[in-house]
Amino acid sequence: MVASLFDPSEENKAIWVLLESAGVELTDVSFELLAKGRELADEVDWPLAGVLIGDRLEHLNSQVLSHQADEVLLLEHPLLEAFTVDAYTQALYAAIMERIPSVILFGATPNSRDIAGRLAVRLRTGLNADCIDLRMDKDRGVLISDVTGFGGGVVALLEMPDHRPQLATVRPGVFHSLEASAPRSDKVRRAKVELDQSVIRTRIIEQVKGEGVSIGQAPVLVCGGRGISGNFEMLTELAELLGGDVGATRPPVDEGYIERERQVGQTGVICHPEIAINCGISGAFHFVVGIQDAEIIISINSDPNAPIFEFSDYCVVGDVEQILPALIQSLKEERVVTHA
Ligand SMILES: Cc1cc2nc3c(=O)[nH]c(=O)nc-3n(C[C@H](O)[C@H](O)[C@H](O)COP(=O)(O)OP(=O)(O)OC[C@H]3O[C@@H](n4cnc5c(N)ncnc54)[C@H](O)[C@@H]3O)c2cc1C
């Protein structure tokens, strides 16, 4: 096994979470990481630092502190104003080399994943990706990460007892965020950031804002799988009638029927709807993990033995092409009656 740059004798007993912002707000996954980081920090009685990278970020300090970090670590520089993986990795790497925290958590977002992977290589340490749970072994100060494997058939417990820092990524929606409350401290530290334009090999040609699809918080989620043969118009109509949104399994996303932001599951979005309606979906664990927290799960499948029924509160055996139009029709009629 490759020796890491640092071993446990050199660590500072601290937990860092790398935070991201969208405009004036931290992102949802940042709040979720702060909540989990707080829990881990309390398990071992270590400080929790929320790390912000960018330029002129003071406006975010109060959000970090009111979500129970013990301190904010600011890595600010004009060259960090826009995200580039080269500059962000370099800035965080320098802060790690100076302080050697024991644990660093990242959101499994495109940017943070990119940084985490690069840091793992530079620091010659391990990176536990897409963890579904985390805890600390108090006696050894070791992070234990739950990661699914073999199609979700097993949950592997991973640890890196001899490598520091211990890095882990967590997908948005896996943990619950805390409500803002009275800060534990007002400590804000600025790390020294030395950057030169020459380290930035990325050239930003154009920034394109996405549609802003965010299915993670939809109260009703109507999901379509391979069994709906790409007929997402029907699902959209049903979702609109129910005041919800549309999600999908991976096959229709891969086939280009629907945007990747709508993929639900282990490598998609973890959702917490009140009601999940699964249409033409077999029930692979990779998908189920994305809806299993729903209060009510309804599934429609033509195969009475489809595994999705094991996870469902209501099981409808039949053809989606017949059941969904009938359901849409009856919801429309009910609306007419209600509004009459
Ligand atoms: C590392 C890894 C990560 C993955 N991550 C994800 C992920 O995040 N999200 C995800 O979804 N998948 C993911 N997958 C893929 C996952 O394993 C499954 O292959 C996928 O979820 C299956 O999608 P499906 O249920 O739509 O398709 P299928 O498994 O093909 O099921 C289609 C279902 O539709 C039913 N059906 C067919 N016609 C009709 C009809 N007319 N009416 C009613 N029912 C009908 C069939 O009976 C069947 O049960 C991942 C796989 C790997 C290896």
The ligand as an SDF file (V2000), in Angstrom:
LIG
                    3D

 53 58  0  0  0  0  0  0  0  0999 V2000
  -22.5050    1.7790  -10.3750 C   0  0  0  0  0  0  0  0  0  0  0  0
  -23.9150    1.8800  -10.8450 C   0  0  0  0  0  0  0  0  0  0  0  0
  -24.6570    2.9900  -10.4840 C   0  0  0  0  0  0  0  0  0  0  0  0
  -25.9890    3.0850  -10.8900 C   0  0  0  0  0  0  0  0  0  0  0  0
  -26.7000    4.1900  -10.5000 N   0  0  0  0  0  0  0  0  0  0  0  0
  -28.0030    4.2620  -10.8280 C   0  0  0  0  0  0  0  0  0  0  0  0
  -28.8100    5.3550  -10.3870 C   0  0  0  0  0  0  0  0  0  0  0  0
  -28.3370    6.2920   -9.7300 O   0  0  0  0  0  0  0  0  0  0  0  0
  -30.1210    5.3590  -10.7200 N   0  0  0  0  0  0  0  0  0  0  0  0
  -30.7080    4.3360  -11.4530 C   0  0  0  0  0  0  0  0  0  0  0  0
  -31.9090    4.3910  -11.7050 O   0  0  0  0  0  0  0  0  0  0  0  0
  -29.9530    3.3180  -11.8960 N   0  0  0  0  0  0  0  0  0  0  0  0
  -28.6320    3.2480  -11.6180 C   0  0  0  0  0  0  0  0  0  0  0  0
  -27.9100    2.1970  -12.0680 N   0  0  0  0  0  0  0  0  0  0  0  0
  -28.5680    1.2180  -12.9680 C   0  0  0  0  0  0  0  0  0  0  0  0
  -29.3970    0.2290  -12.1550 C   0  0  0  0  0  0  0  0  0  0  0  0
  -28.5820   -0.8400  -11.7000 O   0  0  0  0  0  0  0  0  0  0  0  0
  -30.5250   -0.3800  -13.0250 C   0  0  0  0  0  0  0  0  0  0  0  0
  -29.9800   -0.9370  -14.1720 O   0  0  0  0  0  0  0  0  0  0  0  0
  -31.5970    0.6490  -13.4070 C   0  0  0  0  0  0  0  0  0  0  0  0
  -32.0730    1.3270  -12.2660 O   0  0  0  0  0  0  0  0  0  0  0  0
  -32.7660   -0.0680  -14.0750 C   0  0  0  0  0  0  0  0  0  0  0  0
  -33.6640    0.9110  -14.5650 O   0  0  0  0  0  0  0  0  0  0  0  0
  -35.1680    0.5440  -14.8950 P   0  0  0  0  0  0  0  0  0  0  0  0
  -35.8290   -0.0200  -13.6810 O   0  0  0  0  0  0  0  0  0  0  0  0
  -35.7710    1.7360  -15.5580 O   0  0  0  0  0  0  0  0  0  0  0  0
  -35.0290   -0.5460  -16.0530 O   0  0  0  0  0  0  0  0  0  0  0  0
  -35.2920   -2.1120  -16.0340 P   0  0  0  0  0  0  0  0  0  0  0  0
  -34.5040   -2.7730  -14.9740 O   0  0  0  0  0  0  0  0  0  0  0  0
  -35.0750   -2.5760  -17.4330 O   0  0  0  0  0  0  0  0  0  0  0  0
  -36.8270   -2.2580  -15.6450 O   0  0  0  0  0  0  0  0  0  0  0  0
  -37.8920   -1.8920  -16.4720 C   0  0  0  0  0  0  0  0  0  0  0  0
  -39.1700   -2.3320  -15.7740 C   0  0  0  0  0  0  0  0  0  0  0  0
  -40.2780   -1.8500  -16.5110 O   0  0  0  0  0  0  0  0  0  0  0  0
  -41.2940   -2.8410  -16.4740 C   0  0  0  0  0  0  0  0  0  0  0  0
  -42.1500   -2.5990  -17.6360 N   0  0  0  0  0  0  0  0  0  0  0  0
  -41.8450   -2.7770  -18.9340 C   0  0  0  0  0  0  0  0  0  0  0  0
  -42.8790   -2.3690  -19.7150 N   0  0  0  0  0  0  0  0  0  0  0  0
  -43.8410   -1.9500  -18.8650 C   0  0  0  0  0  0  0  0  0  0  0  0
  -45.1480   -1.4210  -19.0660 C   0  0  0  0  0  0  0  0  0  0  0  0
  -45.6560   -1.2120  -20.3020 N   0  0  0  0  0  0  0  0  0  0  0  0
  -45.8920   -1.0980  -17.9680 N   0  0  0  0  0  0  0  0  0  0  0  0
  -45.4100   -1.2950  -16.7150 C   0  0  0  0  0  0  0  0  0  0  0  0
  -44.1810   -1.7810  -16.4860 N   0  0  0  0  0  0  0  0  0  0  0  0
  -43.3930   -2.0990  -17.5430 C   0  0  0  0  0  0  0  0  0  0  0  0
  -40.5620   -4.1670  -16.5060 C   0  0  0  0  0  0  0  0  0  0  0  0
  -41.3560   -5.1980  -15.9570 O   0  0  0  0  0  0  0  0  0  0  0  0
  -39.3230   -3.8490  -15.6570 C   0  0  0  0  0  0  0  0  0  0  0  0
  -39.5450   -4.2050  -14.3040 O   0  0  0  0  0  0  0  0  0  0  0  0
  -26.5730    2.0720  -11.6910 C   0  0  0  0  0  0  0  0  0  0  0  0
  -25.8140    0.9740  -12.0530 C   0  0  0  0  0  0  0  0  0  0  0  0
  -24.5060    0.8720  -11.6480 C   0  0  0  0  0  0  0  0  0  0  0  0
  -23.7170   -0.3440  -12.0370 C   0  0  0  0  0  0  0  0  0  0  0  0
  1  2  1  0
  2  3  1  0
  2 52  2  0
  3  4  2  0
  4  5  1  0
  4 50  1  0
  5  6  2  0
  6  7  1  0
  6 13  1  0
  7  8  2  0
  7  9  1  0
  9 10  1  0
 10 11  2  0
 10 12  1  0
 12 13  2  0
 13 14  1  0
 14 15  1  0
 14 50  1  0
 15 16  1  0
 16 17  1  0
 16 18  1  0
 18 19  1  0
 18 20  1  0
 20 21  1  0
 20 22  1  0
 22 23  1  0
 23 24  1  0
 24 25  2  0
 24 26  1  0
 24 27  1  0
 27 28  1  0
 28 29  2  0
 28 30  1  0
 28 31  1  0
 31 32  1  0
 32 33  1  0
 33 34  1  0
 33 48  1  0
 34 35  1  0
 35 36  1  0
 35 46  1  0
 36 37  1  0
 36 45  1  0
 37 38  2  0
 38 39  1  0
 39 40  1  0
 39 45  2  0
 40 41  1  0
 40 42  2  0
 42 43  1  0
 43 44  2  0
 44 45  1  0
 46 47  1  0
 46 48  1  0
 48 49  1  0
 50 51  2  0
 51 52  1  0
 52 53  1  0
M  END
$$$$
